Amino acid sequence: MIHSFPLRQAARALACSLLLCSATSLAFAQASENQEGLFGPLKPPASAVAVQFPKAPQEAALQKVSVTGGSTMGFFVDLSSISVASDTVVRYVLVAQSAEGVRNVSYEGLDCAQNAWHVYGVWSAGGQQWVRNPQTDWIAVNVGGFTRIHGVLASDYLCENGRAAGSAETIVENLRQGLHGPQPTP
């Protein structure tokens, strides 16, 4: 008897990957038309600064970020990629991994003042290089749905009172410790 379980897993992984790619492409397409974005209202770009891409993410630098709500995806931030571009914009590499191990890697910015995020580019594992996102629009942070990881990152780790939650070193330490948002005073 031939078991199709591995084939089903591969098909499911491919479907998840295609869904993420099509959702990102649709968001890019809608952003270019200045319409309501797939993930919420579009925000204007925080700045049109040229971005220097980081090196490819390394396994040892990946820190898991917990997202509640029954997500089947695992999310990781490359701690070595975190930078504070201004007092309001934090940049980082985000790795989204399906239960089957399929990964999508993106270099993103989160603008704490605008409560918006932007994908600067995606990592091409086959080409071993970053592929720049031609769009410049930013997407409003959504606390629910498929992109709730950005809400978690904004509220729990990267932002505080509309500004970056400290230096890159402070943000890295908070991610390592799993600190979530402002802690209550005893």
C-alpha positions as CSV (number, residue, x, y, z in Angstrom):
1,M,0.0,0.0,0.0
2,I,1.4,3.4,-1.0
3,H,0.9,6.2,1.6
4,S,0.4,9.7,0.3
5,F,1.0,11.4,3.7
6,P,4.4,12.9,2.7
7,L,2.8,14.1,-0.6
8,R,0.0,15.7,1.2
9,Q,2.5,17.5,3.5
10,A,4.4,18.8,0.6
11,A,1.3,20.0,-1.2
12,R,0.1,21.7,2.0
13,A,3.5,23.4,2.4
14,L,3.4,24.5,-1.2
15,A,-0.1,25.9,-0.8
16,C,1.0,27.9,2.3
17,S,4.0,29.3,0.5
18,L,1.9,30.3,-2.6
19,L,-0.7,31.9,-0.3
20,L,2.0,34.0,1.4
21,C,3.5,35.0,-1.9
22,S,0.2,35.9,-3.5
23,A,-0.9,37.9,-0.5
24,T,2.4,39.8,-0.5
25,S,2.1,40.4,-4.3
26,L,-1.5,41.5,-4.0
27,A,-0.5,43.9,-1.2
28,F,2.3,45.3,-3.4
29,A,0.0,45.6,-6.3
30,Q,-2.7,47.4,-4.3
31,A,-0.1,49.6,-2.7
32,S,1.0,50.8,-6.1
33,E,-2.6,51.8,-6.9
34,N,-3.0,53.7,-3.6
35,Q,-6.1,51.7,-2.7
36,E,-7.1,50.1,0.6
37,G,-4.4,47.5,1.3
38,L,-5.0,43.8,1.7
39,F,-3.9,44.2,5.4
40,G,-5.6,47.6,6.2
41,P,-5.3,51.2,5.0
42,L,-2.0,52.0,3.4
43,K,0.2,54.6,5.0
44,P,2.6,56.8,3.1
45,P,6.3,55.9,3.3
46,A,8.1,57.1,6.4
47,S,11.1,57.9,4.3
48,A,12.6,57.1,0.9
49,V,16.0,56.3,2.3
50,A,18.1,53.7,0.4
51,V,18.3,50.5,2.4
52,Q,21.4,48.4,2.9
53,F,20.4,44.7,3.0
54,P,21.8,42.6,5.8
55,K,23.6,39.3,5.3
56,A,21.5,36.1,4.9
57,P,19.9,35.0,8.2
58,Q,21.9,32.5,10.3
59,E,20.1,29.8,12.3
60,A,22.1,30.7,15.4
61,A,20.7,34.3,15.3
62,L,17.0,33.4,14.9
63,Q,14.8,34.2,17.9
64,K,11.3,32.7,18.0
65,V,8.5,35.2,18.5
66,S,5.3,33.8,19.9
67,V,2.1,34.7,18.2
68,T,-1.2,33.6,19.8
69,G,-4.4,32.8,18.2
70,G,-3.8,29.3,16.7
71,S,-1.3,30.3,14.1
72,T,0.2,27.4,12.3
73,M,3.2,29.5,11.2
74,G,6.3,29.9,13.3
75,F,7.9,33.4,13.3
76,F,11.6,34.2,14.0
77,V,13.5,37.4,14.0
78,D,17.2,37.4,13.0
79,L,18.7,39.2,16.0
80,S,21.9,40.2,14.1
81,S,19.8,42.1,11.6
82,I,18.0,44.5,14.0
83,S,18.8,48.1,13.5
84,V,17.2,51.4,14.5
85,A,17.1,53.5,11.4
86,S,15.7,56.6,13.1
87,D,14.0,57.2,16.4
88,T,10.8,55.7,15.0
89,V,11.8,53.0,12.4
90,V,13.2,49.6,13.4
91,R,14.5,47.2,10.7
92,Y,14.8,43.5,11.0
93,V,14.8,40.2,9.1
94,L,11.6,38.2,9.7
95,V,11.4,34.4,9.0
96,A,8.0,32.9,8.6
97,Q,8.0,29.1,8.7
98,S,5.2,26.7,8.0
99,A,4.7,23.5,10.1
100,E,6.2,21.6,7.1
101,G,9.3,23.7,7.2
102,V,8.7,26.0,4.2
103,R,10.3,29.4,4.9
104,N,9.7,32.9,3.7
105,V,12.4,35.4,4.6
106,S,11.8,39.2,4.4
107,Y,13.8,42.3,5.4
108,E,11.2,44.7,6.9
109,G,10.9,48.0,8.6
110,L,8.3,48.9,11.2
111,D,7.5,52.6,11.6
112,C,6.4,53.1,15.3
113,A,5.1,56.6,14.7
114,Q,2.9,55.6,11.8
115,N,2.1,52.1,13.2
116,A,3.0,50.7,9.7
117,W,5.3,48.1,8.2
118,H,7.1,47.7,4.9
119,V,8.9,44.8,3.2
120,Y,12.2,46.1,1.7
121,G,12.9,42.8,0.1
122,V,12.7,39.0,0.2
123,W,15.5,36.5,0.4
124,S,15.9,34.3,-2.6
125,A,17.4,31.0,-1.3
126,G,18.0,29.8,-4.9
127,G,19.7,32.9,-5.9
128,Q,21.4,33.5,-2.5
129,Q,20.5,37.2,-2.6
130,W,17.9,39.8,-1.5
131,V,15.3,40.7,-4.1
132,R,14.3,44.3,-3.6
133,N,10.6,45.2,-3.3
134,P,9.8,47.8,-5.9
135,Q,6.9,49.3,-3.9
136,T,7.5,52.1,-1.4
137,D,4.1,52.2,0.4
138,W,3.8,51.1,4.0
139,I,1.0,48.8,5.3
140,A,-1.0,49.6,8.5
141,V,-0.2,47.2,11.4
142,N,-3.0,44.8,11.9
143,V,-3.4,43.2,15.3
144,G,-5.4,40.3,14.0
145,G,-5.4,38.0,11.0
146,F,-2.5,36.7,8.9
147,T,-0.1,39.6,9.6
148,R,-0.7,39.8,13.4
149,I,3.0,39.1,13.8
150,H,3.6,42.8,13.0
151,G,1.2,43.8,15.8
152,V,3.0,41.6,18.2
153,L,6.4,43.0,17.2
154,A,5.1,46.6,17.4
155,S,3.3,46.4,20.7
156,D,5.6,43.9,22.5
157,Y,9.1,44.4,21.3
158,L,10.0,47.1,18.8
159,C,7.9,50.2,19.7
160,E,7.1,52.2,22.8
161,N,5.0,55.4,22.7
162,G,5.3,55.9,19.0
163,R,9.1,55.5,19.0
164,A,11.6,52.7,18.8
165,A,11.8,50.8,22.1
166,G,15.4,51.8,22.7
167,S,18.6,51.0,20.9
168,A,19.1,47.9,18.7
169,E,20.9,46.2,21.6
170,T,17.9,46.9,24.0
171,I,15.5,45.5,21.4
172,V,17.6,42.4,20.9
173,E,17.8,41.8,24.7
174,N,14.0,42.2,25.0
175,L,13.5,39.6,22.3
176,R,15.9,37.2,23.9
177,Q,14.2,37.6,27.3
178,G,10.7,37.4,25.7
179,L,9.6,40.7,27.3
180,H,6.2,41.7,26.2
181,G,5.3,45.4,26.3
182,P,5.4,47.6,29.3
183,Q,5.7,45.6,32.5
184,P,3.3,46.4,35.3
185,T,4.8,48.1,38.4
186,P,4.4,46.0,41.6
